[in-house]
Each structure stands twice: as structure tokens, then as C-alpha cells.
Amino acid sequence: MSRATQPQTAVPSTRSVKTTAVLLAAVTLSCAAGVGASPALGAETPTPTTQSSAPSAAPTGGLTARTASLPRTANPEGTPTVPPVVPDAPARVRAVVGRFALSAPTWTTGTAAPKIAIRIDAPQVTAARVQVRVEDRATSRVVLRQSFGVVRSGAEVSQQVTPRLAGKPGSYRLRVLVRDQTGRKSSATARTLKVEAPAAPRPAAPAPVPQGAGGYVFPVLGACNFRSSHGQRFHAGRGGGRAHNGHDIGTFDGFPPVVAVTSGTVSRVWFDGSGGGWTIVFDGDDGTAYGYLHLKTGSILVQPGERVAAGQTVANAGNTGGDYEPHLHFEMRPIPWDAHRDDAVDPLPLLSRLPNGCTG
């Protein structure tokens, strides 16, 4: 009969216990030797490691500290000129606008923009935020804000008017606003700036036209007709028993340039509501007044008192003043024009001898 196997409790090994005791004793002796060791026994005194660190500049009064001089920079996109030095700790004092100037009161778009110059003054060195507001004078509404950033007191800064204003011709009022370190605002007397669109260029002068005897030039450039119809002629009958006082030069439904037949001085430019439409009269140096009638609206290039040379473009043929096909009514009278309506002379002899582009 077999014996039941009894559970055995694990007994630590005597060898393990002795090993552990030896290790603990060695550690204890080592620590004791380290604590009580003398330099004479070769122990070195540890030297603390020194790390160089500079405290970072903390913002003061809402401004980033800057201690080094910064180069003056500006770019055409509107970044303001950087002031030479922004103080580390701007004084909390009142700042006012010491100077606010605009280099020109008028700006024609396409040219260099005027410059705005600003300086703020304060009893101590400080800095302030500067902004220029642009108001439309017609509506008093703010249309643009131009920032100058943070400006140091006593340092004049400048920048050009923002290019965004170039596309908005009109009259504007520029106001400068300054917010100082106390939180208060100040301003200066506004400046007025007029933004103008460039003047429309005049049409290019035509190529020199052939001149006849005595320096005369046929008054119409390009395709035309001045002989085919009897109704075009001088003293042809008109309604109401009137006689035609000039000679019509047809332009085939086009509006070609018309030129001064000879040199002279423009005496009148007006709209003749009785049938002549837009009209130019100039007094020729030869003593004859020349009338150009039915001119195209908006095409007149001369004004009273202006000198004209033979062949100079003065307008375009048209059909103003009545229900007409486009043509030039060319008329000749003694000077002065208004006093000699009944003394008009036949232009055909002059026109017929001048080189021209007419086909009939």
C-alpha cells in the first residue's frame, strides 16, 4: 500500500541566501567609502556643469522688444518703413501726431503714388500704433485703411499711398489715427487727395496728306464722293425755297477724319440746332472763313482760339443735325462767318484741284 504524496513547501536555497547577503554588504561598503572618501585618496570632487542661458525678452506694453537697430525697408506693396529703434520698454505716456504730410494733393493713376509722412511726438521715448484711414469725400465713408504698424516717437516714417486706391478715381480725405501706450487715440488735421484717371490719348495724327497749289488740302481723308449728285452742289435747291450754301462730300456711310483745308484759327465750335449739327468754323489765313457741318458727336479735337495747320485732323465726318447720310458739308464765306451768310462762295473750284481719295 503506497503512501500519499505530501505537498512540500519550497525552502529557499542556503546558497542563494548567502550570495544575496554578500552583495548587500559590498554595496553598503562601497557607499560608505564614497561618502567619506578624501581627495588624498584619489577621489575627485565633481564639478557642476554650467549652462549659459539668456533670459528671453518678454513683450512689454503689448510690443515685441527690439534692442538692435533695424534697417529701413519699404516695398511697393505698402509695407511701412521700419523705424530705426523700437524701445524695449516704451513709456506709458500720451503720444500725439507731430507731423502728417502728403507729398502731392493729386494722383493720376499710372504714375507714382504720393507719399504719406508721419511723425509722433511724446514727452518720453515711447511707441504707438499708426493707421491712415481713407474716406470718400462724397459719402464720408471709410473705403480703405492703411497701416503703418508700430512707430517709435520722434522717428519720421513714410510710405506711398496704397496702390488699391489707384483703381478708384475720386476725391478722398486721409486721416491719421494714433493709439499710444495709454490706450488713448489721437489724430491730426485730414489731408485731401484727388485720384484722377489718365486723360484719354488723342487719336494719332494721320500720315501727311498731299497738298495742292498754295498749301491747300482736300478736307476729307479716305473714300468719298463729291461730284456724282447735283444735290451735293453749291446752291442746289432745298425745301422751303432755300439754297444750298456749301458743297457736300459723301463718305459712303462711314465717318472718316476731316482735316483743315488750310492754316488758320478756330473761331467757333457749337451744335447748330437748325440743321447743321456739330459745326466747326475757322478763319483761314487767306481771309476766308471755312465751315465744317454735320460732324460726328464726340469727335471734335479743336476748340475756339486754337491754331490749325493745313492737313491737321479736326474731327470726323458725321450726320448730326438731321436725317442725313454721313457726309461733310463744306462751306466758304468771307470773315466774319455770321455776317456773311448770303455771301457764301462755291467751294467746287477749290475742291476739284486738290488731290483726294474720292471716286466720283
Helices and strands as residue ranges (DSSP letters): H 14-36, G 39-41, E 96-102, E 106-108, E 115-121, E 127-136, E 142-152, E 157-160, G 163-165, E 170-179, E 185-187, E 191-196, G 213-215, G 230-232, G 239-241, E 247-250, E 257-259, E 264-272, E 277-284, E 288-295, E 307-308, E 313-316, E 327-334, G 337-343, H 348-352
